[in-house]
Amino acid sequence: MSNILAVGPFLGSFEQEIVTFRPYVKWLHDIVPHDEIYISTHSNRKFLYDFVPDENIVSVFKYITENEMSQKGYVHEYVTLKKYNIMARYFKKCIIDDEQCSFSDIKMYNISYAKTTPHYPIYNKVFTPIEFESNDTSNEIVFIPYGQSRKKLAKIYNKFKDIVKVVGDLKCCLDDHNDIIKDEYYSKTGLETVIKYITNAKLVICPISFWTLVSNLQGVDVFSWGEGIGPYQDGGIYNFDNKKSNIFAISQPDEVISLLDRFLIEHKYI
């Protein structure tokens, strides 16, 4: 008799896949006895799941993945709960067809398909670095313009534009300077490229956000600023023992520019 762990489908945002779904899948992977694990998520995020066989990742519909701006929290704003339940049944059918098993052999889990984005406690999550088979991006100073106004971030960018590379997904601003989202293959490989740039960065510069979490998870040098800095500092739940994390409780562009200018020189990034 097969013992199959199945998690998904996940239709939501890249942020919540990093912050909630991926660590929840890893937690289940570690505590639930199973012979095989299957997940269902966006096809362009398979790279997040080095602990799941690639052939065991069932992709959600292409139009859901490509419509990135409609992915809100745990849900896709154009997919009703009724449609979601149909997709969940399709996911089960794919497993049954692949494994030649019965419905009762499958232990099905998922996070809530709810627009309110309910909180999942940290003890139901296991965070691990995102692994890659190869790293082919340059050692750059990376700037991720996310979580603050375009005006504020543009002012910071304009000061350091000669030394930074702008990266990020479609929900970041300064898109005119982001070569990744301009690429014709962005919908297939763009998010993986962003994470590779972060992983291989000399330094990541970004406002406090889930991009700070990603930088800490990957153990890279990061300069991050804003409000609510506690979880990202040493000992915080999103620090992951990253000794190269530099977090500052400042918010105004002029403050950031002044401090970052000194930081880059003192730490010999330039």
TORRONU-584912 format. One line per 10 residues: number of its first residue (from 1); for each residue x, y, z of C-alpha. Coordinates in steps of 0.1 Angstrom, whole numbers, plus 5000, padded with zeros to 4 digits. Layout:
BEGIN
NUM> X Y Z | ...
//
This chain:
BEGIN
1> 5000 5000 5000 | 5013 5034 4991 | 5016 5062 5017 | 5015 5095 4998 | 5018 5130 5012 | 5001 5156 4990 | 5002 5194 4996 | 4984 5220 4975 | 4973 5233 4951 | 4989 5267 4959
11> 4977 5296 4937 | 4990 5325 4957 | 5017 5351 4955 | 5055 5345 4954 | 5058 5363 4987 | 5034 5339 5005 | 5049 5309 4988 | 5083 5319 5003 | 5069 5329 5037 | 5042 5303 5043
21> 5036 5275 5017 | 5072 5264 5011 | 5081 5262 5048 | 5048 5245 5055 | 5055 5219 5029 | 5090 5213 5043 | 5075 5209 5078 | 5050 5183 5066 | 5077 5166 5047 | 5097 5163 5079
31> 5070 5151 5103 | 5044 5132 5082 | 5055 5096 5074 | 5053 5090 5036 | 5067 5070 5007 | 5062 5098 4982 | 5055 5135 4984 | 5036 5155 4958 | 5029 5192 4957 | 5009 5214 4933
41> 5020 5249 4927 | 5031 5273 4899 | 5053 5258 4873 | 5079 5287 4875 | 5085 5280 4912 | 5095 5243 4910 | 5131 5254 4918 | 5120 5262 4954 | 5114 5225 4961 | 5148 5208 4960
51> 5134 5183 4986 | 5105 5172 4962 | 5112 5152 4930 | 5105 5174 4900 | 5082 5148 4885 | 5061 5150 4916 | 5053 5186 4912 | 5019 5191 4895 | 5017 5226 4879 | 4986 5247 4883
61> 4970 5262 4852 | 4992 5284 4831 | 4970 5314 4831 | 4970 5314 4869 | 5008 5315 4870 | 5013 5341 4843 | 4988 5365 4858 | 5012 5373 4887 | 4995 5406 4897 | 4963 5387 4906
71> 4980 5365 4930 | 4971 5379 4964 | 4983 5362 4996 | 4972 5326 4994 | 4947 5330 4966 | 4943 5340 4930 | 4916 5367 4928 | 4900 5352 4897 | 4897 5317 4911 | 4867 5310 4933
81> 4867 5285 4961 | 4845 5263 4939 | 4871 5264 4911 | 4898 5258 4936 | 4882 5226 4949 | 4879 5214 4913 | 4916 5219 4909 | 4923 5201 4942 | 4903 5171 4928 | 4923 5172 4896
91> 4956 5172 4917 | 4944 5140 4935 | 4935 5124 4901 | 4970 5131 4888 | 4985 5114 4918 | 4962 5084 4915 | 4971 5081 4878 | 5008 5084 4884 | 5010 5060 4914 | 4982 5036 4905
101> 4970 5040 4941 | 4936 5046 4957 | 4922 5078 4971 | 4927 5065 5007 | 4964 5062 5001 | 4968 5100 4999 | 4971 5123 5029 | 4960 5156 5016 | 4971 5189 5032 | 4970 5226 5022
111> 4970 5261 5037 | 4936 5278 5037 | 4923 5291 5004 | 4912 5324 5020 | 4916 5360 5011 | 4922 5370 5047 | 4957 5354 5046 | 4954 5337 5081 | 4986 5334 5100 | 5004 5301 5102
121> 5026 5298 5133 | 5063 5295 5130 | 5063 5260 5146 | 5043 5248 5115 | 5072 5259 5092 | 5107 5248 5084 | 5128 5273 5066 | 5157 5260 5045 | 5180 5278 5020 | 5169 5276 4984
131> 5194 5253 4966 | 5204 5255 4930 | 5222 5230 4907 | 5243 5258 4893 | 5249 5295 4900 | 5255 5315 4868 | 5248 5351 4879 | 5274 5377 4886 | 5286 5390 4920 | 5265 5422 4919
141> 5253 5448 4944 | 5216 5441 4940 | 5189 5467 4946 | 5153 5455 4951 | 5128 5484 4949 | 5098 5470 4969 | 5075 5480 4997 | 5079 5518 4995 | 5068 5545 4972 | 5083 5547 4937
151> 5094 5583 4945 | 5113 5573 4976 | 5130 5543 4960 | 5138 5562 4928 | 5157 5588 4948 | 5178 5561 4965 | 5184 5544 4932 | 5194 5575 4914 | 5222 5581 4940 | 5236 5546 4935
161> 5225 5537 4900 | 5261 5533 4887 | 5269 5505 4911 | 5237 5486 4916 | 5217 5461 4896 | 5179 5463 4899 | 5162 5430 4903 | 5127 5419 4915 | 5094 5406 4903 | 5064 5424 4887
171> 5053 5437 4921 | 5085 5457 4925 | 5087 5492 4910 | 5114 5509 4889 | 5105 5484 4862 | 5122 5505 4835 | 5155 5496 4851 | 5147 5459 4857 | 5161 5437 4829 | 5147 5405 4844
181> 5110 5415 4839 | 5117 5427 4804 | 5130 5393 4793 | 5106 5374 4771 | 5110 5343 4793 | 5102 5361 4825 | 5070 5341 4832 | 5090 5309 4830 | 5124 5317 4846 | 5122 5352 4860
191> 5116 5344 4896 | 5144 5318 4896 | 5167 5344 4881 | 5158 5369 4909 | 5167 5344 4936 | 5199 5335 4919 | 5210 5371 4918 | 5202 5374 4955 | 5220 5342 4963 | 5251 5353 4944
201> 5250 5389 4954 | 5279 5408 4969 | 5253 5428 4988 | 5215 5430 4987 | 5199 5465 4993 | 5162 5466 4999 | 5135 5480 5023 | 5123 5456 5050 | 5102 5430 5033 | 5100 5394 5024
211> 5130 5401 5002 | 5150 5407 5034 | 5138 5373 5046 | 5150 5357 5014 | 5184 5374 5017 | 5187 5362 5053 | 5176 5327 5043 | 5203 5326 5016 | 5228 5339 5041 | 5240 5368 5020
221> 5251 5403 5029 | 5220 5426 5032 | 5214 5462 5039 | 5177 5467 5048 | 5157 5495 5064 | 5122 5505 5075 | 5097 5498 5103 | 5091 5465 5121 | 5128 5455 5120 | 5127 5431 5149
231> 5120 5398 5131 | 5149 5404 5107 | 5175 5413 5133 | 5198 5389 5151 | 5176 5365 5171 | 5145 5373 5151 | 5124 5346 5135 | 5133 5358 5100 | 5170 5363 5106 | 5180 5326 5103
241> 5213 5333 5120 | 5225 5355 5092 | 5255 5373 5107 | 5258 5394 5075 | 5223 5410 5079 | 5224 5448 5085 | 5190 5462 5095 | 5182 5498 5102 | 5152 5516 5117 | 5152 5545 5093
251> 5126 5554 5067 | 5134 5587 5048 | 5154 5585 5016 | 5179 5610 5027 | 5186 5590 5058 | 5190 5558 5038 | 5213 5575 5012 | 5236 5590 5039 | 5239 5557 5059 | 5242 5535 5028
261> 5269 5557 5014 | 5290 5553 5045 | 5282 5516 5048 | 5294 5509 5013 | 5327 5527 5018 | 5333 5513 5054 | 5327 5477 5043 | 5346 5481 5011 | 5318 5473 4987 | 5330 5501 4965
//
